[in-house]
């Protein structure tokens, strides 16, 4: 599997992966970057345009997984998975989310990066794509100066869930990737962190 950063050159692959619905209900991975009002007014084409503009800035926003490591041009290659990852401060919604609340309200969150979302093509689900993306995301964040990577996964407790329930990733996947459980957030969510060198 080949992993590549989302930027102007890989945007067409993300667009094909997300399809006309923008992954889920016109989100285009903007939910964590907007207020509820902004999100609702932007669902669909507006969110797509805003996310495309962000991808063209070169800002760190996430990684794509491709099911081949051929030399196909990024504009033609087919992506099978996506992980959203950026400095925590880029996600305004996390400031208001109970699941993302730091244990210490006075903690300096500089250098903390957040994994907020996964999307895997239905034909590639169950094949470990999200786990490979998570591993790559930790390395990618470390290379860009992150000191900690955190996530807000779902604890499935062994139960089968629909893909729409699992876009945060699963607690088991994060723990298997070396993340530590920091705190339970209700019965089904968790705050996890991994310190990076």
N, C-alpha and C positions, 0 to 999 in steps of 0.2 A: 504494500500500500504506500502511495506517495502522499505526503502531507505538504500543503502549501498555504501560505498566508493569503488572506483575502485582501486584494488590492485591485487596481484598475484592470490588470491583466487577467485576473481570475474571476472578476465579477460575472462574466457571462456564464461560467460554470455554476456559480451560486444561484444565479437567476433561473437556470434550468432545473437545478436541484429543488429549489423552493416552489417552482411552478407558479401558476396564475394565482394561487391562494396565498402566496408569500409565506410558505411553510404552513402556517396555521392561521386561518381567519384574517388574513391581511396584515399580519404582525410585522413581517420583514425584520424581525429581531430588533424592534424598536421599543418594546414594552418596558424594559428596564432603563431606558434612556429618557423616558417621557413621563409627565404627569398623566393621570387617568384622562383628563380632559384633552390633552394634546394627543394622546394615543387614539382616543375615540374619534376625534376629528380627522386624524390622519390615516385611519385604517385603509389599506389598499394602496392605491397609486401614490398618495402623498408619502406614506411610510417608505414605500419602495424608492421613491426619488430621494428622500432624505438619507436612507441607508446607502444608496448608490453614491451620493455625494460624499458621504463619510468614507466609503471604501476608496474613493479616488483621492482622498487627502493623504493617504499613506499612514494614517493613525492606526495603532494596533487595535484591531477589533475582533479577530478570530482566525480560525484555521479551517481549511477544507481538506477532506480525505478523498483521494482518487483511488479507484480499484485497480489501477495499473501503474506501473512505473515505466511505461513506454515514453518515447520522446515526443508524444503528441503535444501539439501546441496547446497552451492553457485555454485558449478560446474554444478549442474543439473537444478537449478532454471532458469526461463525464464525472462529476463529483458524486460520491455516495454518502458523504456525511459532513457535518458542520459542528463546530464548537465555538460559542461566543466567549471571548476572554479579553479583558481590558483592565486597566487600573481601576480599582474600586470607585474612585471619585468620578469616573466617566458615567457611572450608572446612578443617576439621581434618585431613582426609585428605591435603591437600597438604603438610603438615609431614612426612609419612612417604613421599611419592611421589618416586621418583628422577627422574621426568620433570619435576617442578616444583622440584627442588632449585636454589636460587640459585647463581650462579657464585661469589659471595663469601658464605661462611657467616655473616659478621658484618654483612651488609647490613641496613639498617633497611628493613623491608618496609611500614612505615606509608605509606599512600597508594597502595599497589599493589593493583589490583583484578584479579580473575581471571575469564576467560571459560572455563567448564568444560564446557559442553554445549550442543548444538543438537538440536532435534527439529523436523523438517519433515514435514507430512502427506504421505503417499505421492502424493496427487494434485497436490501443489505442488512436488515435487522436480524439480530441474534448471532451475528458473525464477529462480534468484538470490535466493531468500528468505533463505537463511542469510547471504549477503553483505550484504543490506540490514539484517538484524538486527545483524550485526557493526558496521557503520558507525554505526547508531543506538546500540549499546551503548557505543562509545567516547565519543560525545557525551554520553550519559546519565551515564557515570562521571565525565567531566570536570566536568559541571554539579554533581556531588555531591562534588567535592573530590579526585578521584583525580589523582595525578601520573603514574602509569604504569598501562597496561592490559597484561596478559600472557595468553598462551594456550599450549596444549600440543597443537598440531595433529598430524595424521597426514600424513606425506609419502607421497603415493600414487605419486610418480615416474611419473605418466602412466598408471598401471594403474587399471582400473575396480574399484571396491570396493562392497561392500554397504553399505546405510545403517547397519547395526549397527557397521561398522568406522569410520564417519566422524562419530560423534557429537561428537568433539572439534573438528571442522572440519578443513579441509585446509590444509596449509602454503601452497599457492598462494593460497588465498582470503585468508589473513592477510597475506601479503606484498603482495598486490594492494591491501589496505586500509591499507598504510603501516606494517605491523609489520616489525621487523627480526629476523632470525634471530640469536638469542643463542648457542644451542648445539644441536648435534645430540644427541639422546638415543637412542642405538641407531641402527639402520638405518632406522627408520620413524617416529620421533617427534622432536619439536623443542620447544624453549623459545623463544617469540617475545615481543617486547615493543614497545610503542609509547608514547612519551612524549606526554602530552597537555598543552595549554597551561593 
